[in-house]
Structures are given as C-alpha cells and as structure tokens.
Amino acid sequence: MKYDAVVVGAGPAGTVTARFAAESGAKVLVIERRQEIGSPVLCGEGVSRKIDEWGMLDGKRWIANKMEGARIYSPDGTMVKLSAEMAGNETGYVVYRDIFDQELARKASEAGAKILMNTNATELLTEKDKIIGVKAKRYDEDLEIEADIVVGCDGVESKIGQWAGIETRLDPKDLETCCQYTLTNIDCKDAFCDFYLGKKIAPGGYVWIFPKGKDIANVGIGVLGNLSESGMPKKLLDDFISNNPNLKNGNPIRFLAGAVPVANPVESVRDNLILVGDSARQVDPITGGGITHCLEAGKIAGETIGKAVEQQQFDKETLSVYETGWKEAFGKKLKRNYMLKEIFLDFEDKTLNMLADSIKDIKFDEISTFGLVKALVLKHPTLLMKLRPLMKISSEV
Ligand SMILES: Cc1cc2nc3c(=O)[nH]c(=O)nc-3n(C[C@H](O)[C@H](O)[C@H](O)COP(=O)(O)OP(=O)(O)OC[C@H]3O[C@@H](n4cnc5c(N)ncnc54)[C@H](O)[C@@H]3O)c2cc1C
C-alpha cells in the first residue's frame, strides 16, 4: 500500500484534510478505527455559521437547529446576550454531528480519497528515523501503509504526535473533562445556546444547553481537570438538571463523556508529518469549540500536501506553509483566548456577577471582542492590570 499521504482519523480534521489534498492531486488514504464515521457522537454539536461561507457541506441534512445567538449566565443569573456572529465557535447551528462528519467524509471520497474503516494505526513506519508511513491493524490483518506524509488527525492526546516525539499529552489544568445528556421533553422554544458560569456550577468550565429542536437539547458540562475528581462532572450536571424546573422532567436519550484540550497548540509540522485538529490542540481554550478550526486548518493542510506532492518535497520547511497558514487564520485568537481562560480562572463568582451586571445592557451584535475588553476596563479600572496583556493581542485579532 503506497500513498502520497495517509491520514489517521476520519473526524472533521481528517476528512477535510483528505478532501483538499485529493482535490489538489494527491493520492490519499484515510484510516479510521471506528466502524461508523461520527458515531458514537462525542460533542455538544454547536458550530459557527462561518461554515456557510466556506461551502464545505451540501444541503441541510446535518443541521438540527439554527441559533439566533448565545446567552451567558453569571452565577447569580445575570444574563448577557450575544448575537450568533459575535458569540464564537459554537453558536450558529446545532448539528447532527454523526451526519455532519459523514457528509465531510462523503466529500473527501468524492474528491478521490480512499477511506478504510475498522483500521487502527498502531505505530509509525520508519526507516533510519525517517517517517515513511504507518503500521495498522484491520481485523486480524497487519498492514504496512507507506506514505510520503503521515497526517495525525487522531484527536485529543494524539498518539501519532507522541510516536513522532511531540508531547501531545495534556496537563490536567489544560483539559476539560466533559459529559452530556441529550434530554427530550423539555422546553427549548428560544433558539439560543445557553452557557452557565460559576465555580460551584462548573469549576473552570461551564454548563451548556444547546437546543436541537423545540423540545430537545444537549445539556452538558465541562470541568477543568485539575479542579475535578472522579465522577464530579456527572454529579454537578445531575445537580444542575435537578435544580432547573425546565430540565428536571426531561428524559435522557443519550449520555456521553469525553475530554477537550484547552491548551496552547503543539508544533504541527515535522519532516513527513502534519498534525491537524484536536491532535494539534487547535481548540478554542475559552469555549472548547474545535470543529470550525478543524475545517479551516484541514483545508490549509490539504492544499499544502497537494503542493508538496507536486514538488516532491516533504521536509518540515515545505510543510510549514500549513503551520504558518493556520496560525495566520486563527493562531492569535487561540493565544488570546488561552490568556483569557487563565485570567478568568482567578475570578471569584462575585467578580463574574459584577462583570456581567456592568455589561448586560451593551448591544453585543455591535461590539468586537476588543470593544468588550475596553468596556470592561472602563467600568472597572482595577481590571486594567489583569487585562493589559489581552488589550495588545485583542487589538490585533
Ligand atoms: C463533550 C464534548 C463536547 C464538545 N462540543 C463541541 C461543540 O459543541 N462545538 C465544537 O466546535 N466542538 C466541540 N467539541 C470539540 C470537538 O468535538 C473536537 O474539537 C473535534 O471533534 C475535533 O475533531 P478531530 O477530527 O480533530 O478529532 P476527532 O473528532 O476526535 O476524530 C478523531 C478520529 O480519529 C480516530 N482515531 C483515533 N486514534 C486512531 C488510530 N490509532 N487509528 C485510526 N483512527 C484513530 C477516532 O476514532 C476519531 O474518529 C466537543 C468535545 C467534547 C468531548
């Protein structure tokens, strides 16, 4: 088996990379260890409407609900409303993630990429320390897949990255431990994604309610790893649901648990190797949203692979066009939001209440992130010292 690129993982990062690499003329194989793409779903299923502009998906089968915006609740219940455009990565649509992922895979296949399911990458294939492909197991069969480029799209704490010597394992302070119910028989007539903050509600994270329809929603929680202990996210989520008059009579039809990197990214390029998506930690450290970044980075990765194949150059320098490209697209935003996450972690609930109260009447469809930071500083000059590093980065984003 010999390909220009072998992509490990058929999540959105993998299939979008494969699609654009194949469209650019590369011979691509995607291997996926699961038996069905996108299933089981491990996601809140919120995405930004930016994906409309990119036109990467056909039709509307993948859309469950269209959102008007986000409502953020401080611990005392003060609400700040943001338009879908301003709210960031997760607000725009609530999707059927399994169909969404399968549609992206269909587009990759249409472009000429081959997809092999039930195929688990087990180690890198190397020759004198040079990466020349991957070893994999498919049922009882051992495979050696040769490729000029190995693309690690194998998700959080990427093994492909680790096998190449990149530290993809996460410090608990940079990892959100999450769980989620899909609840039916609840009232979700308002098309808003709701976020609940507070040290008691979700230490270092938040509770979300993402409506999939008028009587059904994903209700989940993320708690920062170093502030969590075994079973804590589920217990806090159960408490939140039983204390909420609308949710407490809901019936769960799905439960899931997973982890999200809320960390600074790792290096995403080496000789003959590229990492895309969660494997490169391209997730927004504030919201935990990663899907749109997978799509943006995957396109740049795929096009870079196409050019590398054309030139028959697979060294780090040639592939660095990808790293420069994704950093230009959203690298500064990730850096700023990581700093913002660290600053917010220090805030007590009463500070969050005070901040929410002071900005609750601002029209957020008219204000940029930089404008929001400025508004906070104007109202609370004592915040200036804490927020000063952000002012510089925000003005550039
Ligand atoms: C509870 C939860 C809620 C979330 N909610 C949202 C949200 O609302 N909005 C949002 O934007 N993001 C959300 N995220 C984050 C989002 O799901 C990820 O950012 C996104 O899935 C990353 O895509 P990916 O392709 O990089 O990795 P993944 O989607 O994780 O795909 C990796 C794929 O690689 C395969 N794989 C792994 N190892 C191997 C191997 N050795 N061989 C072969 N295949 C392998 C896996 O089976 C998997 O299919 C959430 C995450 C969690 C856990």
The ligand as a Gaussian input file, in Angstrom:
#p B3LYP/6-31G(d) Opt

LIG

0 1
 C      -18.194000      16.531000      25.255000
 C      -17.640000      17.351000      24.113000
 C      -18.394000      18.391000      23.594000
 C      -17.895000      19.160000      22.533000
 N      -18.682000      20.136000      21.998000
 C      -18.249000      20.842000      20.941000
 C      -19.100000      21.792000      20.307000
 O      -20.263000      21.972000      20.680000
 N      -18.610000      22.504000      19.263000
 C      -17.324000      22.327000      18.803000
 O      -16.924000      23.037000      17.852000
 N      -16.514000      21.416000      19.361000
 C      -16.945000      20.660000      20.403000
 N      -16.136000      19.700000      20.951000
 C      -14.789000      19.517000      20.384000
 C      -14.869000      18.771000      19.041000
 O      -15.653000      17.614000      19.197000
 C      -13.478000      18.441000      18.559000
 O      -12.724000      19.635000      18.506000
 C      -13.484000      17.776000      17.183000
 O      -14.185000      16.567000      17.200000
 C      -12.052000      17.521000      16.727000
 O      -12.062000      16.851000      15.506000
 P      -10.812000      15.950000      15.092000
 O      -11.099000      15.477000      13.718000
 O       -9.553000      16.669000      15.374000
 O      -10.835000      14.743000      16.120000
 P      -11.986000      13.688000      16.424000
 O      -13.317000      14.189000      16.043000
 O      -11.755000      13.253000      17.823000
 O      -11.643000      12.499000      15.446000
 C      -10.515000      11.675000      15.638000
 C      -10.754000      10.379000      14.916000
 O       -9.559000       9.625000      14.917000
 C       -9.883000       8.266000      15.136000
 N       -8.674000       7.623000      15.680000
 C       -8.063000       7.882000      16.862000
 N       -6.974000       7.110000      17.000000
 C       -6.897000       6.339000      15.865000
 C       -5.997000       5.347000      15.426000
 N       -4.940000       4.962000      16.163000
 N       -6.204000       4.766000      14.221000
 C       -7.270000       5.130000      13.462000
 N       -8.164000       6.066000      13.840000
 C       -7.978000       6.674000      15.023000
 C      -11.039000       8.331000      16.125000
 O      -11.773000       7.132000      16.126000
 C      -11.829000       9.505000      15.588000
 O      -12.782000       9.134000      14.646000
 C      -16.599000      18.897000      21.999000
 C      -15.842000      17.837000      22.512000
 C      -16.357000      17.062000      23.552000
 C      -15.540000      15.909000      24.078000

